[in-house]
């Protein structure tokens, strides 16, 4: 099955700095890569996604890059704010239906 | 409703007790997924429905776990003879159609604690 690795597991940054979270995957057939943000006790919510025919996508302070050859993709958050503090999960869609494989999560702490 | 609804939000069960967790997907969503999320971990796939058909149950950890979606809308995840290792948040997600690359919306989950 698909194997998704996510690093780092925890990340602390000063407010205003950038944060980068990386994921690697094993199945080259995967072609949809969403990122979810999960605040404590709340549901995962989609924040950005990228499809395999695109190398980069940006939405305000959030961007995702994809390297299909190397089978890795990254989440970039610029000008971090305290409300960005949460656990972030990468995910990979595999198969003819949406069987999502999640990474192990990154706990981001933005220090005011 | 506007989103995926799960009930109960919290459930405490004595070891050996049976539990039933309910998921109300977004109206019209064909696909429905159940995930198990242990503390500090990412969600782990349990099972998938397309309408009323259970197309994949490969993630169910044992035969004590059973899921159904008889009318293609509401789904129930049942755990028989609960064990302490079943303690986790159980997340339900639904998406609109059976195609790749379609956003799945999550419910808030049911936190199950087995004592």
Interface residues (C-beta under 8 A of the other chain):
Chain A: X6 X31 X32 X34 X36 X42 X43 X44 X45 X46 X49 X51 X89 X93 X96 X97 X98 X99 X100 X101 X102 X103 X104 X105
Chain B: X4 X31 X33 X35 X40 X41 X42 X43 X44 X45 X48 X50 X55 X56 X91 X93 X95 X98 X100 X101 X102 X103 X104 X105 X106 X107 X108 X109
